[in-house]
Amino acid sequence: MHEMGVAMQIVEIATASIPADLIGARVEKVNLKVGKLSAIVADSLQFCFEAVSRDTALEGARLNIMEIPVRAVCNACQNEWTIDLPAFTCPQCQSGDITLLSGRELDIESIELAEEDN
């Protein structure tokens, strides 16, 4: 399960991203962009994230996972489309000479900190 390694990296990156003057702040939400081809199982990632974030600034934080569709462009006819089926040929000209535009992402989009109680 590579989701455990991914979850560990998310916690490490998010913790390192907290500004020095806000060290000790609690992270409320981590927003991720995950491409459909990234081979990430969202439920497994959530489970692993909850496990590895214990006793960190991210404990109790929510993972908000936005799934990015697979988009491609045909290098022969320049047609752009969203790939829904496991067929990687241009639906317009049937060429297999395509370039993937999206679908392999695994990015932390943003990190939201909890507001301090006054």
Secondary structure per residue as TSV (DSSP state, phi and psi in degrees):
chain	resnum	aa	ss	phi	psi
A	1	M	-	360.0	102.3
A	2	H	T	-77.1	-8.0
A	3	E	H	-61.3	-30.4
A	4	M	H	-63.1	-45.9
A	5	G	H	-63.4	-39.3
A	6	V	H	-64.6	-44.5
A	7	A	H	-61.1	-40.6
A	8	M	H	-62.8	-40.5
A	9	Q	H	-67.0	-39.3
A	10	I	H	-60.3	-46.4
A	11	V	H	-62.6	-43.1
A	12	E	H	-63.7	-47.3
A	13	I	H	-66.7	-44.9
A	14	A	H	-63.7	-42.1
A	15	T	H	-63.0	-42.5
A	16	A	H	-69.2	-20.5
A	17	S	H	-84.7	-9.9
A	18	I	S	-70.5	124.0
A	19	P	-	-57.2	147.4
A	20	A	G	-55.6	-36.3
A	21	D	G	-77.3	-4.3
A	22	L	G	-117.6	13.9
A	23	I	T	-56.4	133.7
A	24	G	T	99.9	-13.3
A	25	A	-	-69.0	150.5
A	26	R	-	-93.9	133.1
A	27	V	E	-82.3	129.2
A	28	E	E	-94.0	-38.5
A	29	K	E	-150.5	142.4
A	30	V	E	-118.2	120.1
A	31	N	E	-97.5	121.9
A	32	L	E	-115.8	148.4
A	33	K	E	-110.0	121.0
A	34	V	E	-126.2	117.8
A	35	G	E	-73.8	149.0
A	36	K	T	-61.8	-24.5
A	37	L	T	-91.9	4.0
A	38	S	S	-77.7	-6.9
A	39	A	-	62.8	32.5
A	40	I	-	-99.9	129.6
A	41	V	-	-96.4	113.1
A	42	A	H	-56.0	-44.9
A	43	D	H	-63.9	-39.5
A	44	S	H	-67.0	-41.0
A	45	L	H	-63.0	-42.4
A	46	Q	H	-61.4	-45.3
A	47	F	H	-60.2	-48.3
A	48	C	H	-64.5	-40.4
A	49	F	H	-60.9	-44.0
A	50	E	H	-60.8	-38.6
A	51	A	H	-69.4	-46.6
A	52	V	H	-81.5	-14.7
A	53	S	T	-88.4	-4.8
A	54	R	T	-58.4	139.9
A	55	D	T	62.9	27.4
A	56	T	S	-126.7	176.1
A	57	A	T	-65.6	-12.7
A	58	L	T	-98.0	1.3
A	59	E	T	-60.3	128.6
A	60	G	T	84.8	-5.5
A	61	A	-	-69.4	152.1
A	62	R	E	-98.2	139.2
A	63	L	E	-93.2	122.1
A	64	N	E	-105.4	107.2
A	65	I	E	-103.4	116.9
A	66	M	E	-100.6	117.7
A	67	E	E	-81.8	129.0
A	68	I	E	-99.7	126.4
A	69	P	-	-70.6	162.7
A	70	V	E	-84.1	118.5
A	71	R	E	-117.8	143.9
A	72	A	E	-139.2	160.6
A	73	V	E	-128.8	138.0
A	74	C	E	-82.6	127.6
A	75	N	T	-76.1	-16.3
A	76	A	T	-84.6	-45.9
A	77	C	T	-119.9	0.5
A	78	Q	-	68.9	12.6
A	79	N	-	-67.4	135.6
A	80	E	E	-113.0	139.7
A	81	W	E	-157.0	165.7
A	82	T	E	-95.1	128.7
A	83	I	E	-88.1	117.4
A	84	D	-	-105.4	-25.9
A	85	L	S	-111.4	161.2
A	86	P	S	-77.1	49.0
A	87	A	-	-121.7	115.5
A	88	F	-	-105.9	54.5
A	89	T	S	-128.0	152.9
A	90	C	-	-65.5	127.3
A	91	P	T	-71.5	-15.2
A	92	Q	T	-89.5	-47.8
A	93	C	T	-118.5	-2.0
A	94	Q	-	70.3	11.1
A	95	S	-	-70.4	144.5
A	96	G	-	-94.8	1.8
A	97	D	-	-87.6	85.3
A	98	I	E	-124.5	161.2
A	99	T	E	-123.2	129.6
A	100	L	E	-76.6	130.1
A	101	L	E	-96.3	-31.2
A	102	S	E	-157.0	166.7
A	103	G	S	122.4	-9.7
A	104	R	-	-110.4	8.6
A	105	E	-	-65.5	150.1
A	106	L	E	-153.7	83.6
A	107	D	E	-125.8	141.2
A	108	I	E	-82.6	112.6
A	109	E	E	-76.5	-45.9
A	110	S	E	-163.2	164.2
A	111	I	E	-128.8	127.7
A	112	E	E	-108.8	126.9
A	113	L	E	-93.3	148.4
A	114	A	-	-71.8	143.7
A	115	E	-	-71.7	143.6
A	116	E	-	-74.1	144.2
A	117	D	-	-81.4	132.4
A	118	N	-	-96.9	360.0
